[in-house]
Amino acid sequence: MINSLSPFSFPLSEAAHIAATARSQAYPPDSDKAESVYLSTLAAHGSRYYLQLCSYAVEASAEQNLTADQQMSDEQTLDFIHLALSDGIAVEVEGYGSIGSVVVSSYSETVNIPFLLSHSPIGYLALSFDDALAEVSVLGFVAQTDQPSVPISEIQPLAEFSAYLSQMRPLTASVNRLSQWWNRSFHRGWTLISEMVSESEKSTGQIAFRSGTRASTDRLELSAGRSPDAPEPETPQDGIISQKRLTLTTTDEAGGMGEMSETFSLTLMIEKLARANAPIYIVARLSPDLGQPYLPEAVELIAADESSTVFSAIRSRGQSPFIDLRFSADPGDYFTLKVVLEGISIVESFVV
């Protein structure tokens, strides 16, 4: 079955082997895990090189240009811990999303789909190596799947890969991929506010999600999700904070003032370091634009999942300086945040 595909082969660089050695050193030598990590890192380098040859814009990875004996910075260490919790490395393709890599063995009739902690790939390139690990061949691709493995017969030809990405692009172009925030990659109006919540920030209330009062808000009755009486997820202690300005235009028919615009700041805080088999804590806060002390009355902030089922929501009332939602999500989860005022809404979509 593998022979029916038309592979694209090229030699592996020394940098690919150096990065693979550095990442596999986190595991016992000669162990199955160390070998798996070594091969998955080589596969990611092969996928990145192939995508670049195809003129796709790819982002730099955490392990790129790292020597086996180089002292890592704190930021690189966090990135490497994040990578170590995953079974593979995804390649971020600008405007499309994450592309994973799968290693094809001639001794197996199935292909294992790697667990990627911070990504939800839109597809996987399928690669194989020669016995000396000197050359890699890109055999084809596997479509997006949530299965742990797929038959080799499901590998599709490379000739159809470009069309597949174009087909998937409308589904991913408008989604904020939170996994890219670790690399300071923000788009569509989002601005980095802070990478870490320092002790001084927590004590003074600067960008402090624990500050303020929530007395002047209404919890909306949820159609699904956490019970209103259940404890809320904890606020992330160390995280990335990003902000975006949102403008809603409403019509003031009663006051005869025609169209009126309200501008808000939507701030999102996500946990800095995800842990294996553990949720990522998220805080979403809606506050008035600069110069305005309070939100308009009855503005709503609503969180929903991929099926548009609301799992958390809140409404301002009286003098609300802000409203916020606190929830947890697993890597790969999709959710939306909707701001609603007088029947007019604006939505932001996210993938963890």
Protein Blocks (a to p, Z undefined) as FASTA:
>chain_A
ZZmpccddddddfklmmmmmmmmmmpcehiaklmmmmmmmmmmmmmmmmmmmnopacddd
fkgoiafklccdfklmmmmmmmmmpmbdcdddehibccddddddfkbcbdcddddfkbcc
fbdcdddddfkopaccdfbdcdddfbfbdcfklpccfklmmmmmmmmmmmmmmpccfklm
mnopaeehiacfbfbdcfklmmnopapakgccfklcccdddfbdjdfkbccddddfbdcd
dddddddddddfknonopadddddddddddfbacehiacdddddddddehiabdcehiac
ddddfkopafbdcddehjafbdcddddddehiacdddddeehiacdddddZZ
